[in-house]
Amino acid sequence: MRSIKNILTIYDPIILLIVIFLIFWSILNVYSATFHEYSNLYIKQAVFGVIGLTVMLLLPFIDYRKVLNLSPYLYLIGIILLLGVMLFGKTILGAKRWINLGFFMLQPSELMKFIMILITAHLLDDKKSISLKDISIVLIITAIPLILILKQPDLGTSIMVLLPVLVILFTAGLPKRYIFGAIGLFISLAPFIWQHMKEYQKKRILAFLNPEADPFGSAYHILQSKIAVGSGQLTGKGFLEGTQSKLFFLPEQHTDFIFATIGEEWGFLMSALIVLLYLILGIRIVLWGLKIKHIAGKYVCFGSAGLITLQAFINISMTVGFAPVVGITLPLISYGGTSLITFCLIIGLVLSVIAEYKREKIHF
C-alpha cells in the first residue's frame, strides 16, 4: 500500500481530476451530439480517452529532460508527416489534413502543438536571457510547420501551433521593442495578408463582423451556435434533449461546436463550470511553472498552460460569436483522436516536470 501511495504522490491531483472529468464529459457529450446520426463515435472517443489517459499517467515516470532531448527527432518526424499529408493525405470538406492509417485518421498538425512546445523549450534551455539569434532560430523552426499547415489549408491549427511558441518567448523575456515591432508589422501587412487569404477565410471574418448579412451562408455556423447556447438558458434543456443538434441545425456539433451542444443541453451553469475548470487548469500549471527551477521545465509549463487556456478561450469565443470561426477544437472535449491524445501528451509532459520537481524535493 505504501508503494502505491508513493506512486500517487508524483501526480498533481487537481490537474489529474480536471483532465479526467473533461475526458468523461467529452465522451458523454460526443454521444449526445452524435447518437442520432452516428452509432459509434462516442465509443471511438472513449478508446482515444483511454489511450490518452494511459499515456498521460505513464509520462511522469519518464524524466521530461530525456523527452526534450528527443525533440529534434520528433520535430523531424512531424515535418515528414506534414509532407506526407501533402503527398497522400485524405481530403475532407475541401481540406487535406489527415493521413488515413486504416484504423485511425492521423492529423499531424495537431501533434505539432506538442512538438513545438518541446523543441522551443529545448532550444531555449539554460538561457537566462534570449538574444536576437535565439529568437530568429525559434521563429525559423516554427515557420516551417506553419507554412505546411497553412497549405492544407488550416489557419486555426497554424495559429494554435504558433501561440505556445509566442507564450514561451514572452516568458523567456522577449524584449518589448520586438513585441511592438511585430504588432506594427502585422498591422502594416494586414492589407497584403487579406489579399492572400482564402475566400472562405474572408467570409468567416465578414460573417463575424456582420452575421446577419449572410445568415444562411458564411454566418450560418455562428448564428445556429448562438441560438443553441442561448436556448439552454440557466440549466439547459436536458441531456439528449437539444433541438439544434438533434434536428441538424447546428453543424459540427461534436467537434468545433461541441460547446454549443453543452450550452443547449446543460445550460449556463455547466458551461460556466467548464470555463472555470479550464481557467483553474491553466493557473495550476502556471503556478507549478513558477516553482520549477529548471528553465526548460518552466517553459514546458508556461507553453502548455498558454496553449490549453488560449485554445479553449478562442473555441468558446467562436461558439458564442465573440470571435471568427477558425476551426479549432475544444481541448480534451471535442471529438477527435489526434487532438485528444495530443493534449494528453501535453498534460503528461507537465506532470513529468512536476514529478521531477517532487522527486528532487524528496531527495534533498
Secondary structure by P-SEA (a helix, b strand, c coil): caaaaaaaaaccaaaaaaaaaaaaaaaaaaaaacccccccaaaaaaaaaaaaaaaaaacccccaaaaaaaaaaaaaaaaaaaaaaacccccccccccccccccccccaaaaaaaaaaaaaaaaacccccccaaaaaaaaaaaaaaaaaaaaaccaaaaaaaaaaaaaaaaaacccaaaaaaaaaaaaaaaaaaaaaccaaaaaaaaaaacccccccccaaaaaaaaaaaaaacccccccccccccccccccccccccaaaaaaaaccaaaaaaaaaaaaaaaaaaaaaaaacccaaaaaaaaaaaaaaaaaaaaaaaaaaccccccccccccccccaaaaaaaaaaaaaaaaaaaaaaaaaaac
